[in-house]
Amino acid sequence: MKYNILTLFPDMIKQGLNSSIIGKAQEKKLINIETINIRDYALNKHKQVDDYPYGGGAGMVMQPEPIYEAYKEITKNSSKKPRVIYLTPQGKKFDQTMALELSKEEELIFLCGHYEGVDERVIEMVVTDEVSIGDYILTGGELAVMVMIDAISRLIPNVLSNETSAETETFDDNLLEYPQYTRPAVFMNRQVPDILLSGHHKNINMWRRQQSLIRTYNKRPDLLEKANLDEIDTKFLDKYCKKK
């Protein structure tokens, strides 16, 4: 996977993504993250990339020319047009399903907006996907890009050392993850559930599935509408609901 990030703050991206699992994935050449400074493509000697909005209003708007020139440069040798993701509160909400879909791409381009946004014309010309990571406003798209790259990259084969971990986490099957425990077995008079110490893997897996169902029902019942539930899951939930 190759990520190209059009940004005004390339150092911010590098500092955020050059450590931990994502940093190791880059070292192993499983992913490649390139930051492109939009200011390098400014058409004036002062490297200005923003201007006042037509029609008046507060703030500044990022100009189309530097963004478009940067886009042309990084796509000039591409065999096919890569998806260009613009981070905006107006976009489609980012979730695990989208992360899985994007993880199958060979190349992605991210456009980080700033100020009052980006000139609409360049959005119409190059952007394929408008994406939001939540209903709130950030000072720029860099933090949102880092969130997306982290979520996408861990779904790429061999990025995680334990390949099963990405398959059994929160949102797998649209369910929340079951509770996790580690040593010591007793902490401040709170004991790990006996089932997890039994060594009976079939019963442990059943307990974990049931805990995922309970957690999802109590914390995020909206997810159950899309969850992949079988007859056993449905019967268990019906029984649990009657007890409440």
FIFI-653572 format. One record per residue (C-alpha): chain; y, x, z. Coordinates in steps of 0.001 Angstrom, whole numbers, plus 500000, padded with zeros to 6 digits. Each point is the difference from the previous one (the first is absolute). Layout:
% residues N
+--------+--------+--------+--------+
! cadena !      Y !      X !      Z !
+--------+--------+--------+--------+
!      A !      Y !      X !      Z !
...
+--------+--------+--------+--------+
% end
This chain:
% residues 244
+--------+--------+--------+--------+
! cadena !      Y !      X !      Z !
+--------+--------+--------+--------+
!      A ! 500000 ! 500000 ! 500000 !
!      A ! 503463 ! 501236 ! 499117 !
!      A ! 503053 ! 498577 ! 501731 !
!      A ! 503483 ! 500526 ! 498533 !
!      A ! 502816 ! 499005 ! 502350 !
!      A ! 503534 ! 499489 ! 498698 !
!      A ! 502213 ! 500541 ! 503023 !
!      A ! 503358 ! 501266 ! 501257 !
!      A ! 498266 ! 501624 ! 502994 !
!      A ! 496981 ! 502024 ! 498826 !
!      A ! 499827 ! 502045 ! 503222 !
!      A ! 499527 ! 496823 ! 502000 !
!      A ! 496934 ! 499136 ! 497925 !
!      A ! 498539 ! 503498 ! 500238 !
!      A ! 500438 ! 500195 ! 503761 !
!      A ! 498361 ! 496622 ! 500469 !
!      A ! 496995 ! 500510 ! 497716 !
!      A ! 499111 ! 503687 ! 500322 !
!      A ! 498068 ! 499668 ! 503248 !
!      A ! 496977 ! 498218 ! 501451 !
!      A ! 497470 ! 498367 ! 497649 !
!      A ! 502422 ! 499692 ! 497060 !
!      A ! 500941 ! 503663 ! 500271 !
!      A ! 496335 ! 501017 ! 500005 !
!      A ! 499324 ! 497774 ! 496996 !
!      A ! 502698 ! 501882 ! 498106 !
!      A ! 498503 ! 503346 ! 501012 !
!      A ! 496623 ! 498832 ! 498666 !
!      A ! 501728 ! 498854 ! 496793 !
!      A ! 498729 ! 496462 ! 500457 !
!      A ! 503565 ! 498742 ! 499614 !
!      A ! 503154 ! 501542 ! 498547 !
!      A ! 503431 ! 498987 ! 501313 !
!      A ! 503051 ! 500954 ! 497952 !
!      A ! 503546 ! 499222 ! 501113 !
!      A ! 502708 ! 499691 ! 497359 !
!      A ! 503592 ! 500260 ! 501183 !
!      A ! 501976 ! 497346 ! 498130 !
!      A ! 503192 ! 502029 ! 500487 !
!      A ! 498587 ! 502683 ! 497704 !
!      A ! 500432 ! 497515 ! 497146 !
!      A ! 503560 ! 498954 ! 500804 !
!      A ! 502317 ! 500129 ! 496980 !
!      A ! 503053 ! 501336 ! 501833 !
!      A ! 500834 ! 503327 ! 501613 !
!      A ! 500230 ! 498446 ! 503465 !
!      A ! 496398 ! 498722 ! 499805 !
!      A ! 501172 ! 496475 ! 500767 !
!      A ! 497267 ! 497393 ! 499554 !
!      A ! 501737 ! 496867 ! 501305 !
!      A ! 503083 ! 497945 ! 499211 !
!      A ! 501797 ! 496817 ! 501016 !
!      A ! 498318 ! 496728 ! 498996 !
!      A ! 501457 ! 498002 ! 497134 !
!      A ! 501443 ! 496753 ! 501281 !
!      A ! 500971 ! 501524 ! 503324 !
!      A ! 498192 ! 499995 ! 503301 !
!      A ! 499122 ! 502376 ! 502801 !
!      A ! 498179 ! 503276 ! 499562 !
!      A ! 498900 ! 502013 ! 497001 !
!      A ! 497284 ! 499555 ! 497362 !
!      A ! 497744 ! 502720 ! 498591 !
!      A ! 500830 ! 500660 ! 496348 !
!      A ! 497369 ! 499446 ! 497289 !
!      A ! 500452 ! 503232 ! 497999 !
!      A ! 498699 ! 502585 ! 502512 !
!      A ! 496993 ! 497838 ! 500858 !
!      A ! 499133 ! 499376 ! 496385 !
!      A ! 500355 ! 503680 ! 499056 !
!      A ! 497755 ! 501009 ! 502896 !
!      A ! 497455 ! 497385 ! 498972 !
!      A ! 499995 ! 501248 ! 496388 !
!      A ! 499455 ! 503582 ! 501124 !
!      A ! 496967 ! 499294 ! 502169 !
!      A ! 498359 ! 497655 ! 497483 !
!      A ! 500575 ! 502025 ! 496827 !
!      A ! 496462 ! 501429 ! 500085 !
!      A ! 498239 ! 496917 ! 501362 !
!      A ! 497210 ! 498613 ! 497835 !
!      A ! 500762 ! 496473 ! 501232 !
!      A ! 502893 ! 498377 ! 501797 !
!      A ! 499423 ! 500344 ! 503751 !
!      A ! 500838 ! 497228 ! 502423 !
!      A ! 503492 ! 500365 ! 501441 !
!      A ! 500432 ! 498539 ! 503478 !
!      A ! 503474 ! 499165 ! 501258 !
!      A ! 500222 ! 499528 ! 503766 !
!      A ! 502124 ! 496927 ! 500703 !
!      A ! 500068 ! 497156 ! 502568 !
!      A ! 499820 ! 497653 ! 496984 !
!      A ! 496583 ! 501324 ! 498956 !
!      A ! 496474 ! 498789 ! 500521 !
!      A ! 498725 ! 500670 ! 503515 !
!      A ! 497894 ! 503166 ! 500249 !
!      A ! 496576 ! 499482 ! 501554 !
!      A ! 496538 ! 501543 ! 500085 !
!      A ! 498937 ! 498193 ! 496836 !
!      A ! 502912 ! 501529 ! 498092 !
!      A ! 499268 ! 503414 ! 501520 !
!      A ! 496424 ! 499820 ! 498699 !
!      A ! 501191 ! 498913 ! 496556 !
!      A ! 502530 ! 502845 ! 499762 !
!      A ! 497489 ! 502584 ! 501253 !
!      A ! 498112 ! 499568 ! 496720 !
!      A ! 502961 ! 501156 ! 497899 !
!      A ! 500161 ! 503559 ! 498678 !
!      A ! 503774 ! 500284 ! 500371 !
!      A ! 502760 ! 498078 ! 501761 !
!      A ! 503787 ! 500326 ! 499929 !
!      A ! 502071 ! 498848 ! 502977 !
!      A ! 503724 ! 499287 ! 499819 !
!      A ! 501884 ! 500234 ! 503298 !
!      A ! 503169 ! 497952 ! 500045 !
!      A ! 503071 ! 500587 ! 502182 !
!      A ! 503400 ! 498526 ! 500766 !
!      A ! 500217 ! 496413 ! 498707 !
!      A ! 497110 ! 500545 ! 497597 !
!      A ! 499385 ! 501096 ! 496423 !
!      A ! 501693 ! 498891 ! 496780 !
!      A ! 497949 ! 497046 ! 498745 !
!      A ! 499751 ! 501361 ! 496458 !
!      A ! 497911 ! 503016 ! 500915 !
!      A ! 497729 ! 497763 ! 502094 !
!      A ! 499434 ! 497820 ! 496931 !
!      A ! 499350 ! 503051 ! 497812 !
!      A ! 497528 ! 502053 ! 502042 !
!      A ! 498758 ! 498165 ! 503101 !
!      A ! 496598 ! 498303 ! 499803 !
!      A ! 499592 ! 498978 ! 503660 !
!      A ! 502536 ! 499015 ! 502651 !
!      A ! 498465 ! 500448 ! 503453 !
!      A ! 501107 ! 499352 ! 503581 !
!      A ! 498324 ! 501334 ! 503144 !
!      A ! 501563 ! 497284 ! 502160 !
!      A ! 502826 ! 497559 ! 500504 !
!      A ! 502556 ! 502429 ! 501365 !
!      A ! 502567 ! 502427 ! 498598 !
!      A ! 499657 ! 503801 ! 499987 !
!      A ! 502695 ! 502519 ! 499096 !
!      A ! 497947 ! 501103 ! 496985 !
!      A ! 496637 ! 499790 ! 498344 !
!      A ! 498628 ! 503330 ! 501254 !
!      A ! 498370 ! 498697 ! 503190 !
!      A ! 498462 ! 497107 ! 498097 !
!      A ! 498602 ! 502384 ! 497364 !
!      A ! 498407 ! 502143 ! 502689 !
!      A ! 498355 ! 496949 ! 501533 !
!      A ! 498591 ! 498972 ! 496633 !
!      A ! 498754 ! 503468 ! 499063 !
!      A ! 498256 ! 500364 ! 503353 !
!      A ! 498269 ! 496623 ! 499647 !
!      A ! 499029 ! 500600 ! 496358 !
!      A ! 498828 ! 503589 ! 500361 !
!      A ! 497532 ! 499359 ! 502806 !
!      A ! 498120 ! 497680 ! 497608 !
!      A ! 499527 ! 502782 ! 497437 !
!      A ! 496489 ! 501524 ! 500156 !
!      A ! 499642 ! 503058 ! 502275 !
!      A ! 503491 ! 499734 ! 501497 !
!      A ! 498516 ! 498787 ! 503281 !
!      A ! 497326 ! 502246 ! 501511 !
!      A ! 497987 ! 496960 ! 501058 !
!      A ! 499594 ! 497872 ! 496873 !
!      A ! 498913 ! 496923 ! 501978 !
!      A ! 503151 ! 499879 ! 502131 !
!      A ! 502169 ! 498495 ! 497268 !
!      A ! 497415 ! 497296 ! 499448 !
!      A ! 499760 ! 498825 ! 503621 !
!      A ! 503615 ! 499980 ! 501099 !
!      A ! 502483 ! 497212 ! 500557 !
!      A ! 500306 ! 497694 ! 496958 !
!      A ! 496524 ! 500822 ! 498695 !
!      A ! 498733 ! 496584 ! 498853 !
!      A ! 503462 ! 498762 ! 501103 !
!      A ! 498979 ! 500331 ! 503649 !
!      A ! 501555 ! 502015 ! 502816 !
!      A ! 498003 ! 502941 ! 501265 !
!      A ! 497760 ! 499671 ! 503057 !
!      A ! 501018 ! 501783 ! 503257 !
!      A ! 499210 ! 503717 ! 500224 !
!      A ! 498917 ! 502040 ! 503038 !
!      A ! 499247 ! 503641 ! 500806 !
!      A ! 499234 ! 502163 ! 503054 !
!      A ! 500150 ! 499548 ! 502944 !
!      A ! 497714 ! 496994 ! 500285 !
!      A ! 502028 ! 498798 ! 503010 !
!      A ! 503786 ! 500361 ! 500169 !
!      A ! 501942 ! 498623 ! 502984 !
!      A ! 497154 ! 497601 ! 500750 !
!      A ! 499899 ! 498779 ! 496407 !
!      A ! 496622 ! 500526 ! 498371 !
!      A ! 499036 ! 500296 ! 496362 !
!      A ! 498046 ! 496874 ! 498927 !
!      A ! 496307 ! 500511 ! 500725 !
!      A ! 499009 ! 499105 ! 496448 !
!      A ! 501700 ! 503167 ! 498701 !
!      A ! 497902 ! 502142 ! 502340 !
!      A ! 496716 ! 498324 ! 499072 !
!      A ! 499243 ! 502026 ! 496876 !
!      A ! 498896 ! 496780 ! 498255 !
!      A ! 501920 ! 500309 ! 496737 !
!      A ! 499203 ! 496543 ! 498667 !
!      A ! 501327 ! 498337 ! 503147 !
!      A ! 503008 ! 502321 ! 500059 !
!      A ! 500900 ! 499093 ! 496418 !
!      A ! 499657 ! 496300 ! 500798 !
!      A ! 502228 ! 500392 ! 503098 !
!      A ! 502609 ! 501847 ! 497979 !
!      A ! 500037 ! 497329 ! 497316 !
!      A ! 500420 ! 497300 ! 502624 !
!      A ! 502822 ! 501923 ! 501671 !
!      A ! 501755 ! 500324 ! 496648 !
!      A ! 499729 ! 496255 ! 499517 !
!      A ! 501330 ! 499297 ! 503506 !
!      A ! 502911 ! 502407 ! 499620 !
!      A ! 500973 ! 498603 ! 496637 !
!      A ! 499815 ! 496427 ! 501282 !
!      A ! 502177 ! 500830 ! 503029 !
!      A ! 502500 ! 502418 ! 498447 !
!      A ! 500170 ! 499321 ! 496255 !
!      A ! 498374 ! 496629 ! 499254 !
!      A ! 501810 ! 499965 ! 496633 !
!      A ! 497625 ! 502722 ! 498780 !
!      A ! 496940 ! 497778 ! 500447 !
!      A ! 501011 ! 497956 ! 496962 !
!      A ! 499245 ! 503019 ! 497772 !
!      A ! 497222 ! 501548 ! 502093 !
!      A ! 496520 ! 500503 ! 498559 !
!      A ! 498031 ! 497911 ! 502474 !
!      A ! 496328 ! 499139 ! 499746 !
!      A ! 498172 ! 497112 ! 501664 !
!      A ! 499303 ! 502036 ! 503151 !
!      A ! 503682 ! 500897 ! 500352 !
!      A ! 501051 ! 496383 ! 499567 !
!      A ! 497525 ! 498741 ! 502600 !
!      A ! 501094 ! 502665 ! 502466 !
!      A ! 503690 ! 499095 ! 499557 !
!      A ! 499281 ! 496293 ! 500383 !
!      A ! 498142 ! 500690 ! 503240 !
!      A ! 502757 ! 502304 ! 501256 !
!      A ! 502726 ! 497442 ! 499200 !
!      A ! 498198 ! 497279 ! 501927 !
!      A ! 499909 ! 502218 ! 503081 !
!      A ! 503762 ! 500573 ! 499953 !
+--------+--------+--------+--------+
% end
